[in-house]
Amino acid sequence: MDLAKLPWLIAVLALAGCAANNSTTLSSAQRAEIAHIDESLKLVADHHFDQAEAVIQPVIHAKHFGRLPSAEQYRALQTAARLAFTLKQPKLEYESRVRLLALPEATSDDRVSRVNAAYRLQDTAQIVIGLTDLAQKSPELLEKMNDRFLLAVLRDAQKLPHGSTLALLQALYATHWKMQWDQEPSGLWQQFVLLLLEQNRLTEAIDVSSHFTNEYGIISLRTDRRFDAIPAANRPSFDVEAALKRNLEHYESAAERAPKSLTPKAVVINLLIEQQHYGAALAAADGVVAEIRMRGDPKQWYDDFDQQYAWVLDSRSRALVRLGRWDEGLDQLAAASRVLDKHGGNVGQVINLGQLYCDLGKPKEALGSLVRLGTDMSDYGRMQETYVRLDAAVQLGDTEQTEKWLAFLKEHRVDAPRTYGDALLMSGDVESAAKWLIEQLEDLDLRSAALLGVQNYAVPPRTPRQAELDRRWRDLIARPDVQAKIAKVGRVESYKIEAPGQ
């Protein structure tokens, strides 16, 4: 057993002296149980972890465990939870951590540990419950939580029964939670407003809607008829261009205030691309790359180098491609795909490179690039990889692979609804694509994203293959059955920005 992996050992041993045992008021049975707790801790001290667990588990599951002093219950459950963590038994760990939170000795750190245990258990519903409890009772700890983790949890929670995130969203809003760089989580507030409107909590919905700052969130407000319940006088500004201007200025200012962070610089580049200011985006990207090269050791200088450098190069590639410099863009993306993160992998750029090869009509090169992909990726990432493999199979005329990957995308369609729809169009199944789009428009949780996708956006330069797939998408939206469903639940407008995710 590697002791370096046991940072909890000293803390557990310290528990041995934390309980105030009054032997004159304890029954003989209780004293025997406490002796077992002490025995387990001694076994921990001697690094006999399996034996320690064998002793502690019967104690915490004993019929009269709840009659022990709460301090002793806490000590036993804390020991059991930490042993389960060490022995990689997430279910046992989670059960112990939930039970100890009911005791008066429970701390805010215990609430964090419960969330971490639910994550190791890969139980999204329990993660949501744990985060809700944390936000309600220890909101100060939210500032230390990774934004991406929380957003990923809420994204995964879309697979849960409708409304499962209401309590968590309400708790986050009550704490005035914001993402890094002091940005409102417009996407989350959008979900929250819709849930509030369903419960006729209009006053609260109006208040939350005033915190929409993201341009695509504002587009959702304009295009989803469910938001029409908010009186026009109480709605936030619907000016998408004004929102973009504010966001660009915000991140430009943030970049100046935080010279050791690449994140705001990367956001600026992406916002410029979004508004089709391609020359300015390339100039901004070139400036960041030049700045990085000036640093003797950029990993030491930038706080987020491992997380953002590959994405800076990815954005530079997109700017080059938008300017019609396809070969340069491909070379830049290939270089970006070889930049490893702190975990020694690179999923995003490898998949993007494969997609660009497909867009350029080079399916064999696309499949070759995916060889470098590992197995550690999100459900959404797996869907994007599979889409590239499907694209390559269709171009190569490989019927067997086409059917294989299309079946995978169908089975996991809730992980990336738009990706599955695009796959159906790519494979020529227009009827199924129309049915799937209508199904999304009817789904309360998928509707806003579906409406966001059918708007008229500024079109960037396209390869012949991209242009053909775009044509199929426009033809799909123009179908009478799709148009009728869109008109029933929303509306279509035109915007001078690129579509989300382009």
SEBA-225372 format. One record per residue (C-alpha): residue number from 1; residue in three letters; x, y, z. Coordinates in steps of 0.5 Angstrom, whole numbers. Layout:
+-----+------+-------+-------+-------+
: pos : code :     x :     y :     z :
+-----+------+-------+-------+-------+
: NUM :  ala :     X :     Y :     Z :
...
+-----+------+-------+-------+-------+
***
This chain:
+-----+------+-------+-------+-------+
: pos : code :     x :     y :     z :
+-----+------+-------+-------+-------+
:   1 :  met :     0 :     0 :     0 :
:   2 :  asp :     3 :     7 :    -2 :
:   3 :  leu :     3 :    11 :     4 :
:   4 :  ala :     3 :    17 :     0 :
:   5 :  lys :    -4 :    16 :    -3 :
:   6 :  leu :    -6 :    16 :     4 :
:   7 :  pro :    -7 :    24 :     6 :
:   8 :  trp :   -12 :    22 :    11 :
:   9 :  leu :    -8 :    17 :    15 :
:  10 :  ile :    -6 :    22 :    20 :
:  11 :  ala :   -13 :    25 :    21 :
:  12 :  val :   -16 :    18 :    22 :
:  13 :  leu :   -11 :    17 :    28 :
:  14 :  ala :   -13 :    24 :    31 :
:  15 :  leu :   -20 :    21 :    31 :
:  16 :  ala :   -18 :    16 :    37 :
:  17 :  gly :   -17 :    22 :    41 :
:  18 :  cys :   -23 :    26 :    39 :
:  19 :  ala :   -29 :    22 :    42 :
:  20 :  ala :   -31 :    24 :    49 :
:  21 :  asn :   -33 :    17 :    53 :
:  22 :  asn :   -36 :    17 :    59 :
:  23 :  ser :   -35 :    10 :    61 :
:  24 :  thr :   -40 :    11 :    67 :
:  25 :  thr :   -46 :    13 :    63 :
:  26 :  leu :   -44 :     8 :    57 :
:  27 :  ser :   -47 :     1 :    57 :
:  28 :  ser :   -43 :    -5 :    56 :
:  29 :  ala :   -45 :    -6 :    49 :
:  30 :  gln :   -43 :     1 :    48 :
:  31 :  arg :   -37 :     0 :    51 :
:  32 :  ala :   -35 :    -6 :    47 :
:  33 :  glu :   -37 :    -2 :    40 :
:  34 :  ile :   -33 :     3 :    42 :
:  35 :  ala :   -27 :    -2 :    43 :
:  36 :  his :   -28 :    -4 :    36 :
:  37 :  ile :   -28 :     3 :    33 :
:  38 :  asp :   -21 :     4 :    37 :
:  39 :  glu :   -19 :    -3 :    34 :
:  40 :  ser :   -20 :    -1 :    27 :
:  41 :  leu :   -16 :     5 :    28 :
:  42 :  lys :   -10 :     1 :    31 :
:  43 :  leu :   -11 :    -3 :    25 :
:  44 :  val :   -11 :     3 :    20 :
:  45 :  ala :    -4 :     5 :    24 :
:  46 :  asp :    -1 :    -1 :    23 :
:  47 :  his :    -3 :    -1 :    15 :
:  48 :  his :    -8 :    -7 :    16 :
:  49 :  phe :   -13 :    -3 :    12 :
:  50 :  asp :   -17 :   -10 :    10 :
:  51 :  gln :   -17 :   -12 :    17 :
:  52 :  ala :   -19 :    -5 :    19 :
:  53 :  glu :   -25 :    -5 :    15 :
:  54 :  ala :   -27 :   -12 :    17 :
:  55 :  val :   -28 :    -9 :    24 :
:  56 :  ile :   -31 :    -3 :    23 :
:  57 :  gln :   -37 :    -5 :    18 :
:  58 :  pro :   -40 :    -9 :    23 :
:  59 :  val :   -40 :    -3 :    28 :
:  60 :  ile :   -43 :     2 :    23 :
:  61 :  his :   -49 :    -3 :    21 :
:  62 :  ala :   -50 :    -6 :    28 :
:  63 :  lys :   -57 :    -5 :    30 :
:  64 :  his :   -56 :    -1 :    36 :
:  65 :  phe :   -51 :     4 :    33 :
:  66 :  gly :   -55 :    10 :    33 :
:  67 :  arg :   -55 :     9 :    41 :
:  68 :  leu :   -48 :    11 :    41 :
:  69 :  pro :   -46 :    18 :    43 :
:  70 :  ser :   -46 :    22 :    36 :
:  71 :  ala :   -38 :    23 :    37 :
:  72 :  glu :   -37 :    16 :    37 :
:  73 :  gln :   -42 :    15 :    31 :
:  74 :  tyr :   -38 :    20 :    27 :
:  75 :  arg :   -31 :    17 :    29 :
:  76 :  ala :   -34 :    11 :    26 :
:  77 :  leu :   -37 :    13 :    20 :
:  78 :  gln :   -31 :    18 :    18 :
:  79 :  thr :   -26 :    12 :    19 :
:  80 :  ala :   -31 :     7 :    15 :
:  81 :  ala :   -31 :    12 :     9 :
:  82 :  arg :   -24 :    14 :     9 :
:  83 :  leu :   -22 :     6 :     9 :
:  84 :  ala :   -28 :     5 :     3 :
:  85 :  phe :   -24 :    11 :    -1 :
:  86 :  thr :   -17 :     7 :     0 :
:  87 :  leu :   -20 :     0 :    -2 :
:  88 :  lys :   -24 :     3 :    -8 :
:  89 :  gln :   -31 :     2 :    -5 :
:  90 :  pro :   -34 :     8 :    -8 :
:  91 :  lys :   -41 :     5 :    -6 :
:  92 :  leu :   -39 :     4 :     1 :
:  93 :  glu :   -36 :    10 :     2 :
:  94 :  tyr :   -42 :    14 :    -1 :
:  95 :  glu :   -46 :    11 :     4 :
:  96 :  ser :   -42 :    13 :    10 :
:  97 :  arg :   -41 :    20 :     8 :
:  98 :  val :   -49 :    21 :     7 :
:  99 :  arg :   -50 :    18 :    14 :
: 100 :  leu :   -45 :    22 :    18 :
: 101 :  leu :   -48 :    28 :    15 :
: 102 :  ala :   -54 :    27 :    19 :
: 103 :  leu :   -49 :    28 :    26 :
: 104 :  pro :   -48 :    35 :    29 :
: 105 :  glu :   -41 :    34 :    28 :
: 106 :  ala :   -41 :    34 :    21 :
: 107 :  thr :   -37 :    40 :    17 :
: 108 :  ser :   -37 :    43 :    11 :
: 109 :  asp :   -31 :    39 :     9 :
: 110 :  asp :   -36 :    33 :    10 :
: 111 :  arg :   -41 :    36 :     5 :
: 112 :  val :   -35 :    37 :     0 :
: 113 :  ser :   -33 :    30 :     1 :
: 114 :  arg :   -40 :    27 :     0 :
: 115 :  val :   -40 :    30 :    -7 :
: 116 :  asn :   -33 :    27 :    -9 :
: 117 :  ala :   -36 :    21 :    -7 :
: 118 :  ala :   -42 :    21 :   -11 :
: 119 :  tyr :   -37 :    23 :   -17 :
: 120 :  arg :   -33 :    17 :   -16 :
: 121 :  leu :   -39 :    13 :   -15 :
: 122 :  gln :   -41 :    16 :   -22 :
: 123 :  asp :   -48 :    18 :   -20 :
: 124 :  thr :   -51 :    24 :   -23 :
: 125 :  ala :   -57 :    24 :   -19 :
: 126 :  gln :   -53 :    24 :   -12 :
: 127 :  ile :   -48 :    29 :   -14 :
: 128 :  val :   -54 :    34 :   -16 :
: 129 :  ile :   -56 :    32 :    -9 :
: 130 :  gly :   -50 :    33 :    -5 :
: 131 :  leu :   -48 :    40 :    -9 :
: 132 :  thr :   -55 :    42 :    -7 :
: 133 :  asp :   -54 :    41 :     0 :
: 134 :  leu :   -47 :    44 :     0 :
: 135 :  ala :   -50 :    51 :    -4 :
: 136 :  gln :   -55 :    51 :     2 :
: 137 :  lys :   -51 :    50 :     8 :
: 138 :  ser :   -44 :    52 :     6 :
: 139 :  pro :   -44 :    57 :     0 :
: 140 :  glu :   -37 :    60 :     1 :
: 141 :  leu :   -34 :    53 :    -1 :
: 142 :  leu :   -37 :    54 :    -8 :
: 143 :  glu :   -32 :    59 :   -10 :
: 144 :  lys :   -27 :    54 :    -9 :
: 145 :  met :   -30 :    49 :   -14 :
: 146 :  asn :   -28 :    48 :   -21 :
: 147 :  asp :   -33 :    52 :   -26 :
: 148 :  arg :   -33 :    46 :   -31 :
: 149 :  phe :   -34 :    41 :   -26 :
: 150 :  leu :   -41 :    44 :   -24 :
: 151 :  leu :   -43 :    46 :   -31 :
: 152 :  ala :   -41 :    38 :   -33 :
: 153 :  val :   -45 :    36 :   -27 :
: 154 :  leu :   -51 :    40 :   -30 :
: 155 :  arg :   -50 :    38 :   -37 :
: 156 :  asp :   -50 :    31 :   -35 :
: 157 :  ala :   -57 :    32 :   -30 :
: 158 :  gln :   -61 :    33 :   -37 :
: 159 :  lys :   -61 :    26 :   -37 :
: 160 :  leu :   -65 :    26 :   -30 :
: 161 :  pro :   -72 :    27 :   -30 :
: 162 :  his :   -75 :    33 :   -32 :
: 163 :  gly :   -74 :    39 :   -26 :
: 164 :  ser :   -69 :    35 :   -22 :
: 165 :  thr :   -64 :    41 :   -22 :
: 166 :  leu :   -69 :    46 :   -19 :
: 167 :  ala :   -67 :    46 :   -12 :
: 168 :  leu :   -59 :    46 :   -14 :
: 169 :  leu :   -60 :    52 :   -19 :
: 170 :  gln :   -64 :    56 :   -14 :
: 171 :  ala :   -59 :    55 :    -9 :
: 172 :  leu :   -54 :    57 :   -13 :
: 173 :  tyr :   -58 :    63 :   -15 :
: 174 :  ala :   -59 :    65 :    -8 :
: 175 :  thr :   -51 :    65 :    -7 :
: 176 :  his :   -50 :    70 :   -13 :
: 177 :  trp :   -46 :    64 :   -16 :
: 178 :  lys :   -42 :    67 :   -22 :
: 179 :  met :   -37 :    63 :   -26 :
: 180 :  gln :   -29 :    65 :   -27 :
: 181 :  trp :   -28 :    72 :   -29 :
: 182 :  asp :   -34 :    74 :   -26 :
: 183 :  gln :   -39 :    72 :   -31 :
: 184 :  glu :   -46 :    70 :   -30 :
: 185 :  pro :   -48 :    63 :   -32 :
: 186 :  ser :   -53 :    65 :   -37 :
: 187 :  gly :   -54 :    58 :   -39 :
: 188 :  leu :   -56 :    55 :   -32 :
: 189 :  trp :   -60 :    61 :   -31 :
: 190 :  gln :   -64 :    60 :   -37 :
: 191 :  gln :   -66 :    53 :   -35 :
: 192 :  phe :   -68 :    56 :   -28 :
: 193 :  val :   -72 :    61 :   -31 :
: 194 :  leu :   -76 :    56 :   -35 :
: 195 :  leu :   -77 :    51 :   -29 :
: 196 :  leu :   -80 :    57 :   -25 :
: 197 :  leu :   -85 :    59 :   -31 :
: 198 :  glu :   -87 :    52 :   -31 :
: 199 :  gln :   -89 :    53 :   -23 :
: 200 :  asn :   -92 :    60 :   -25 :
: 201 :  arg :   -87 :    63 :   -20 :
: 202 :  leu :   -87 :    69 :   -25 :
: 203 :  thr :   -84 :    74 :   -20 :
: 204 :  glu :   -78 :    70 :   -19 :
: 205 :  ala :   -77 :    68 :   -26 :
: 206 :  ile :   -77 :    76 :   -28 :
: 207 :  asp :   -71 :    77 :   -23 :
: 208 :  val :   -67 :    71 :   -26 :
: 209 :  ser :   -68 :    73 :   -33 :
: 210 :  ser :   -65 :    80 :   -32 :
: 211 :  his :   -58 :    76 :   -31 :
: 212 :  phe :   -58 :    73 :   -38 :
: 213 :  thr :   -51 :    76 :   -41 :
: 214 :  asn :   -49 :    71 :   -46 :
: 215 :  glu :   -51 :    73 :   -53 :
: 216 :  tyr :   -54 :    66 :   -54 :
: 217 :  gly :   -58 :    66 :   -48 :
: 218 :  ile :   -61 :    72 :   -50 :
: 219 :  ile :   -63 :    69 :   -57 :
: 220 :  ser :   -66 :    63 :   -53 :
: 221 :  leu :   -70 :    69 :   -50 :
: 222 :  arg :   -72 :    72 :   -56 :
: 223 :  thr :   -74 :    65 :   -60 :
: 224 :  asp :   -77 :    60 :   -55 :
: 225 :  arg :   -84 :    62 :   -53 :
: 226 :  arg :   -84 :    60 :   -46 :
: 227 :  phe :   -80 :    66 :   -45 :
: 228 :  asp :   -86 :    70 :   -47 :
: 229 :  ala :   -89 :    70 :   -41 :
: 230 :  ile :   -84 :    75 :   -38 :
: 231 :  pro :   -87 :    82 :   -40 :
: 232 :  ala :   -83 :    86 :   -45 :
: 233 :  ala :   -82 :    91 :   -40 :
: 234 :  asn :   -79 :    87 :   -35 :
: 235 :  arg :   -74 :    83 :   -40 :
: 236 :  pro :   -67 :    84 :   -40 :
: 237 :  ser :   -64 :    88 :   -47 :
: 238 :  phe :   -65 :    83 :   -53 :
: 239 :  asp :   -60 :    87 :   -57 :
: 240 :  val :   -55 :    81 :   -58 :
: 241 :  glu :   -50 :    86 :   -61 :
: 242 :  ala :   -50 :    90 :   -55 :
: 243 :  ala :   -49 :    83 :   -51 :
: 244 :  leu :   -43 :    81 :   -55 :
: 245 :  lys :   -40 :    88 :   -55 :
: 246 :  arg :   -40 :    88 :   -47 :
: 247 :  asn :   -37 :    81 :   -47 :
: 248 :  leu :   -32 :    83 :   -51 :
: 249 :  glu :   -30 :    89 :   -47 :
: 250 :  his :   -31 :    85 :   -41 :
: 251 :  tyr :   -26 :    80 :   -43 :
: 252 :  glu :   -21 :    85 :   -46 :
: 253 :  ser :   -21 :    88 :   -39 :
: 254 :  ala :   -20 :    81 :   -36 :
: 255 :  ala :   -14 :    80 :   -40 :
: 256 :  glu :   -11 :    86 :   -38 :
: 257 :  arg :   -12 :    85 :   -31 :
: 258 :  ala :    -9 :    78 :   -31 :
: 259 :  pro :    -3 :    77 :   -35 :
: 260 :  lys :    -2 :    70 :   -33 :
: 261 :  ser :    -8 :    67 :   -35 :
: 262 :  leu :    -9 :    65 :   -42 :
: 263 :  thr :   -17 :    64 :   -41 :
: 264 :  pro :   -19 :    71 :   -43 :
: 265 :  lys :   -15 :    72 :   -48 :
: 266 :  ala :   -17 :    66 :   -52 :
: 267 :  val :   -25 :    68 :   -50 :
: 268 :  val :   -23 :    75 :   -54 :
: 269 :  ile :   -21 :    71 :   -60 :
: 270 :  asn :   -27 :    66 :   -60 :
: 271 :  leu :   -32 :    72 :   -59 :
: 272 :  leu :   -28 :    76 :   -65 :
: 273 :  ile :   -29 :    70 :   -70 :
: 274 :  glu :   -36 :    69 :   -67 :
: 275 :  gln :   -37 :    76 :   -70 :
: 276 :  gln :   -34 :    74 :   -76 :
: 277 :  his :   -28 :    79 :   -75 :
: 278 :  tyr :   -23 :    74 :   -78 :
: 279 :  gly :   -17 :    79 :   -79 :
: 280 :  ala :   -18 :    81 :   -72 :
: 281 :  ala :   -18 :    74 :   -69 :
: 282 :  leu :   -12 :    72 :   -73 :
: 283 :  ala :    -8 :    78 :   -70 :
: 284 :  ala :   -10 :    77 :   -63 :
: 285 :  ala :    -8 :    70 :   -64 :
: 286 :  asp :    -2 :    71 :   -67 :
: 287 :  gly :     0 :    76 :   -61 :
: 288 :  val :    -2 :    71 :   -56 :
: 289 :  val :     3 :    66 :   -59 :
: 290 :  ala :     8 :    71 :   -60 :
: 291 :  glu :     7 :    73 :   -52 :
: 292 :  ile :     8 :    66 :   -50 :
: 293 :  arg :    14 :    65 :   -54 :
: 294 :  met :    17 :    70 :   -51 :
: 295 :  arg :    17 :    67 :   -44 :
: 296 :  gly :    23 :    62 :   -42 :
: 297 :  asp :    18 :    57 :   -39 :
: 298 :  pro :    11 :    59 :   -41 :
: 299 :  lys :     8 :    53 :   -36 :
: 300 :  gln :    11 :    57 :   -30 :
: 301 :  trp :     9 :    64 :   -32 :
: 302 :  tyr :     1 :    62 :   -34 :
: 303 :  asp :    -3 :    59 :   -29 :
: 304 :  asp :    -8 :    56 :   -34 :
: 305 :  phe :    -2 :    54 :   -40 :
: 306 :  asp :    -4 :    46 :   -40 :
: 307 :  gln :   -11 :    48 :   -40 :
: 308 :  gln :   -11 :    53 :   -45 :
: 309 :  tyr :    -5 :    53 :   -50 :
: 310 :  ala :    -8 :    48 :   -55 :
: 311 :  trp :   -15 :    52 :   -55 :
: 312 :  val :   -11 :    58 :   -57 :
: 313 :  leu :    -8 :    54 :   -63 :
: 314 :  asp :   -14 :    51 :   -64 :
: 315 :  ser :   -18 :    58 :   -65 :
: 316 :  arg :   -12 :    61 :   -69 :
: 317 :  ser :   -13 :    55 :   -74 :
: 318 :  arg :   -20 :    57 :   -74 :
: 319 :  ala :   -19 :    64 :   -76 :
: 320 :  leu :   -14 :    62 :   -81 :
: 321 :  val :   -19 :    57 :   -84 :
: 322 :  arg :   -24 :    63 :   -84 :
: 323 :  leu :   -20 :    67 :   -88 :
: 324 :  gly :   -19 :    61 :   -93 :
: 325 :  arg :   -12 :    59 :   -91 :
: 326 :  trp :   -14 :    52 :   -91 :
: 327 :  asp :    -7 :    49 :   -91 :
: 328 :  glu :    -5 :    53 :   -86 :
: 329 :  gly :   -11 :    52 :   -81 :
: 330 :  leu :   -10 :    45 :   -82 :
: 331 :  asp :    -2 :    45 :   -80 :
: 332 :  gln :    -4 :    49 :   -74 :
: 333 :  leu :    -9 :    45 :   -72 :
: 334 :  ala :    -5 :    39 :   -73 :
: 335 :  ala :     0 :    42 :   -69 :
: 336 :  ala :    -5 :    44 :   -63 :
: 337 :  ser :    -7 :    36 :   -63 :
: 338 :  arg :     0 :    35 :   -61 :
: 339 :  val :     0 :    39 :   -55 :
: 340 :  leu :    -1 :    35 :   -49 :
: 341 :  asp :    -5 :    37 :   -43 :
: 342 :  lys :    -3 :    36 :   -36 :
: 343 :  his :    -6 :    29 :   -36 :
: 344 :  gly :    -2 :    27 :   -42 :
: 345 :  gly :    -7 :    27 :   -47 :
: 346 :  asn :   -11 :    32 :   -52 :
: 347 :  val :   -18 :    30 :   -54 :
: 348 :  gly :   -21 :    36 :   -57 :
: 349 :  gln :   -16 :    38 :   -62 :
: 350 :  val :   -15 :    31 :   -64 :
: 351 :  ile :   -22 :    30 :   -66 :
: 352 :  asn :   -23 :    37 :   -69 :
: 353 :  leu :   -17 :    35 :   -73 :
: 354 :  gly :   -21 :    29 :   -75 :
: 355 :  gln :   -27 :    33 :   -77 :
: 356 :  leu :   -23 :    38 :   -81 :
: 357 :  tyr :   -20 :    33 :   -85 :
: 358 :  cys :   -27 :    30 :   -87 :
: 359 :  asp :   -29 :    37 :   -88 :
: 360 :  leu :   -23 :    37 :   -93 :
: 361 :  gly :   -25 :    31 :   -96 :
: 362 :  lys :   -20 :    27 :   -93 :
: 363 :  pro :   -23 :    21 :   -89 :
: 364 :  lys :   -17 :    17 :   -89 :
: 365 :  glu :   -13 :    22 :   -86 :
: 366 :  ala :   -19 :    23 :   -81 :
: 367 :  leu :   -18 :    16 :   -79 :
: 368 :  gly :   -11 :    16 :   -78 :
: 369 :  ser :   -11 :    22 :   -74 :
: 370 :  leu :   -16 :    19 :   -69 :
: 371 :  val :   -11 :    13 :   -67 :
: 372 :  arg :    -8 :    18 :   -62 :
: 373 :  leu :   -14 :    19 :   -58 :
: 374 :  gly :   -14 :    15 :   -51 :
: 375 :  thr :   -20 :    12 :   -48 :
: 376 :  asp :   -21 :    18 :   -43 :
: 377 :  met :   -26 :    23 :   -45 :
: 378 :  ser :   -33 :    25 :   -44 :
: 379 :  asp :   -40 :    22 :   -47 :
: 380 :  tyr :   -40 :    28 :   -51 :
: 381 :  gly :   -33 :    28 :   -53 :
: 382 :  arg :   -34 :    20 :   -55 :
: 383 :  met :   -40 :    23 :   -59 :
: 384 :  gln :   -36 :    28 :   -63 :
: 385 :  glu :   -31 :    22 :   -64 :
: 386 :  thr :   -36 :    17 :   -67 :
: 387 :  tyr :   -39 :    23 :   -72 :
: 388 :  val :   -32 :    24 :   -75 :
: 389 :  arg :   -32 :    16 :   -76 :
: 390 :  leu :   -38 :    16 :   -79 :
: 391 :  asp :   -37 :    22 :   -83 :
: 392 :  ala :   -30 :    18 :   -86 :
: 393 :  ala :   -34 :    12 :   -87 :
: 394 :  val :   -40 :    15 :   -91 :
: 395 :  gln :   -34 :    18 :   -95 :
: 396 :  leu :   -31 :    12 :   -96 :
: 397 :  gly :   -37 :     8 :   -98 :
: 398 :  asp :   -36 :     3 :   -92 :
: 399 :  thr :   -43 :     1 :   -91 :
: 400 :  glu :   -41 :    -4 :   -85 :
: 401 :  gln :   -38 :     2 :   -81 :
: 402 :  thr :   -43 :     7 :   -83 :
: 403 :  glu :   -48 :     3 :   -80 :
: 404 :  lys :   -44 :     1 :   -74 :
: 405 :  trp :   -43 :     8 :   -72 :
: 406 :  leu :   -50 :    11 :   -74 :
: 407 :  ala :   -52 :     6 :   -69 :
: 408 :  phe :   -48 :     8 :   -63 :
: 409 :  leu :   -50 :    15 :   -64 :
: 410 :  lys :   -57 :    13 :   -64 :
: 411 :  glu :   -56 :     9 :   -58 :
: 412 :  his :   -53 :    15 :   -54 :
: 413 :  arg :   -56 :    21 :   -58 :
: 414 :  val :   -58 :    24 :   -51 :
: 415 :  asp :   -51 :    26 :   -50 :
: 416 :  ala :   -51 :    30 :   -56 :
: 417 :  pro :   -58 :    31 :   -59 :
: 418 :  arg :   -55 :    36 :   -65 :
: 419 :  thr :   -50 :    31 :   -67 :
: 420 :  tyr :   -54 :    25 :   -68 :
: 421 :  gly :   -59 :    30 :   -72 :
: 422 :  asp :   -53 :    32 :   -77 :
: 423 :  ala :   -51 :    24 :   -77 :
: 424 :  leu :   -58 :    22 :   -80 :
: 425 :  leu :   -57 :    28 :   -85 :
: 426 :  met :   -50 :    26 :   -87 :
: 427 :  ser :   -53 :    19 :   -88 :
: 428 :  gly :   -58 :    21 :   -92 :
: 429 :  asp :   -64 :    19 :   -87 :
: 430 :  val :   -68 :    26 :   -88 :
: 431 :  glu :   -74 :    23 :   -85 :
: 432 :  ser :   -71 :    20 :   -79 :
: 433 :  ala :   -67 :    27 :   -78 :
: 434 :  ala :   -74 :    31 :   -79 :
: 435 :  lys :   -77 :    26 :   -73 :
: 436 :  trp :   -71 :    27 :   -69 :
: 437 :  leu :   -71 :    35 :   -69 :
: 438 :  ile :   -79 :    35 :   -68 :
: 439 :  glu :   -78 :    30 :   -62 :
: 440 :  gln :   -73 :    35 :   -59 :
: 441 :  leu :   -77 :    41 :   -60 :
: 442 :  glu :   -83 :    37 :   -56 :
: 443 :  asp :   -78 :    36 :   -51 :
: 444 :  leu :   -78 :    41 :   -45 :
: 445 :  asp :   -71 :    40 :   -43 :
: 446 :  leu :   -68 :    40 :   -51 :
: 447 :  arg :   -73 :    45 :   -54 :
: 448 :  ser :   -69 :    51 :   -53 :
: 449 :  ala :   -62 :    48 :   -55 :
: 450 :  ala :   -66 :    46 :   -61 :
: 451 :  leu :   -69 :    53 :   -63 :
: 452 :  leu :   -62 :    56 :   -62 :
: 453 :  gly :   -60 :    51 :   -67 :
: 454 :  val :   -65 :    53 :   -73 :
: 455 :  gln :   -64 :    60 :   -73 :
: 456 :  asn :   -61 :    64 :   -79 :
: 457 :  tyr :   -54 :    65 :   -77 :
: 458 :  ala :   -48 :    69 :   -81 :
: 459 :  val :   -45 :    63 :   -85 :
: 460 :  pro :   -37 :    63 :   -85 :
: 461 :  pro :   -33 :    60 :   -91 :
: 462 :  arg :   -35 :    53 :   -93 :
: 463 :  thr :   -31 :    47 :   -96 :
: 464 :  pro :   -36 :    44 :  -101 :
: 465 :  arg :   -37 :    38 :   -96 :
: 466 :  gln :   -39 :    43 :   -91 :
: 467 :  ala :   -44 :    47 :   -96 :
: 468 :  glu :   -47 :    41 :   -98 :
: 469 :  leu :   -49 :    39 :   -91 :
: 470 :  asp :   -51 :    46 :   -89 :
: 471 :  arg :   -56 :    45 :   -95 :
: 472 :  arg :   -59 :    39 :   -92 :
: 473 :  trp :   -60 :    42 :   -86 :
: 474 :  arg :   -63 :    48 :   -89 :
: 475 :  asp :   -68 :    44 :   -93 :
: 476 :  leu :   -69 :    40 :   -86 :
: 477 :  ile :   -71 :    46 :   -83 :
: 478 :  ala :   -76 :    48 :   -89 :
: 479 :  arg :   -80 :    42 :   -89 :
: 480 :  pro :   -87 :    44 :   -87 :
: 481 :  asp :   -88 :    39 :   -81 :
: 482 :  val :   -81 :    42 :   -78 :
: 483 :  gln :   -84 :    49 :   -80 :
: 484 :  ala :   -90 :    48 :   -76 :
: 485 :  lys :   -87 :    45 :   -70 :
: 486 :  ile :   -82 :    51 :   -70 :
: 487 :  ala :   -88 :    56 :   -70 :
: 488 :  lys :   -92 :    52 :   -65 :
: 489 :  val :   -86 :    53 :   -60 :
: 490 :  gly :   -82 :    58 :   -62 :
: 491 :  arg :   -80 :    63 :   -68 :
: 492 :  val :   -74 :    64 :   -73 :
: 493 :  glu :   -70 :    70 :   -73 :
: 494 :  ser :   -63 :    72 :   -77 :
: 495 :  tyr :   -57 :    74 :   -73 :
: 496 :  lys :   -50 :    77 :   -75 :
: 497 :  ile :   -46 :    72 :   -71 :
: 498 :  glu :   -44 :    65 :   -73 :
: 499 :  ala :   -48 :    59 :   -70 :
: 500 :  pro :   -46 :    56 :   -63 :
: 501 :  gly :   -41 :    51 :   -64 :
: 502 :  gln :   -39 :    53 :   -71 :
+-----+------+-------+-------+-------+
***
